[in-house]
Amino acid sequence: MNRITGMAVPRRLFLQAAGVGLALPLLESMTPALAKTPRESETPRRFLGICNNLGLLPEHFFPQGTGRDYEASTYLKLLERHRNDFTVFSGVSHPDVDGGHPADICFLTAAPHPSSGGFRNTISLDQYIAEQIGIKTRFPSLTLGVNTSGGLRSLSWTGSGVLIPCEEKPSAIFRAMFTQGSPAQIEAQVRKLEQGQSILDAVAGQAKDLQKSLPARDRERLDQYFGSVRDLEQRLAVGKEWERKPKPTAPGPVPTDISTPAEYMAKTKLMYDMARLAFESDSTRSITLMLDSVNSPVLELEDHEITEGYHNLSHHGKSPAKLAQLQAIDEWHMKLLDGLFTSLKDSKEDGQPLLDRTMILYGSNLGNASTHVTTNLPTLLAGGGFRHGQHLGFDRDRNYPLPNLFVSMLQRMGLETDHFASSTGTMRGLELA
């Protein structure tokens, strides 16, 4: 009941409006048609953010010593041939991001206190990039996931704090990038986009009639809603333009999806392949990949017998058997990462390795999954044209803000910004090559 007018606010109207937005998950990541286009970079720059939400055993990840003469840890030795292509960080975290497992949704947002009542997420790094340069590619961003409960766990969040669901099927990603619809199918999709835009216009018009009679808090929420509607309308317009443009030639057959969650590593490898293909075809320049280890079962791992679920293993209690299984899993993560780096180095764009134009952020929301701490996060940045081959070590008691790295990455993307989330500047010690 409206306290001012005594009228019952038609809540169905707001549910209908929200339903339109949720019915278009792929469009959540499209860039506004009227977004400000930044000054063009000399070369295209790309971003891939990967979060393993159970992290890595810290004693096997962090190296000894700092600078360029650091002694590689057990895990980093598996990346040794790429030593000069990445920087490893220690003593970094997101200020005020706490709460253990819920912090994974803040890995690319750094929004504080995710487990608190009334928490509202903020824009993720990939979506910030998409809003600025996403208009240059068919997909302003791609949001991918492995074992993410049907896509309902995600690293990608809109500016209004709405989750963008993950796509878990490589076949769907591949077809979206390379399968051209018939003329009739294309026009049918365009009509759907136009219809969606008209629905949003109508719902916004109805809601606006209520604005003057609402209390201040409701008016503020309605303003946020209007902003979301305007963004969706603009994204729909961009989608309509791209529907009529030819897609690149498929590089091979459609990949076969893996339905068994236990085949976690094979699913991860497929997603790495999809990310590489997306960058090679310039289908997008901003990708996130949520590796939802928390919701993964007993893994099928080549050459190793795993006896318990991934989450249970992370609470190892220093059990030698559990630690050995966790180490085997972690080492597989490093092997897959090694393969990703290799494939991007082997792929050339204008005669240069694609890795030199692609920033890969690999890390976790947990510094130690066994104790749920969200400090001292295992973090690695590869590629992107930085001067790598070093360990940047910061205070492990008073951590350095990880969002500073995000600012450096945004600037490398050609975006003129000096702030993101809780940053205090750019990443100290990270220089361009």
Salt bridges, closest charged atoms under 4 A:
GLU28 OE1 - ARG235 NH1 3.80
GLU40 OE1 - LYS136 NZ 3.18
GLU80 OE2 - ARG83 NH1 3.89
ASP85 OD2 - HIS82 ND1 3.84
ASP85 OD2 - LYS345 NZ 2.71
ASP98 OD2 - HIS113 ND1 2.91
ASP104 OD1 - ARG153 NH2 2.47
GLU131 OE2 - ARG235 NH2 3.79
GLU187 OE1 - ARG244 NH2 2.92
GLU194 OE2 - LYS240 NZ 3.59
ASP231 OD2 - ARG235 NH2 3.99
ASP273 OD2 - LYS269 NZ 2.98
GLU280 OE1 - ARG276 NH1 3.16
ASP282 OD1 - ARG46 NH2 3.18
ASP282 OD2 - ARG285 NH2 2.99
GLU308 OE1 - LYS322 NZ 3.70
ASP338 OD2 - ARG81 NH2 2.59
ASP338 OD1 - HIS82 NE2 3.19
GLU349 OE2 - ARG46 NH2 2.83
GLU349 OE1 - ARG357 NH1 2.69
ASP350 OD2 - ARG357 NH1 3.24
GLU416 OE2 - ARG39 NE 3.62
GLU431 OE1 - ARG387 NH1 3.81
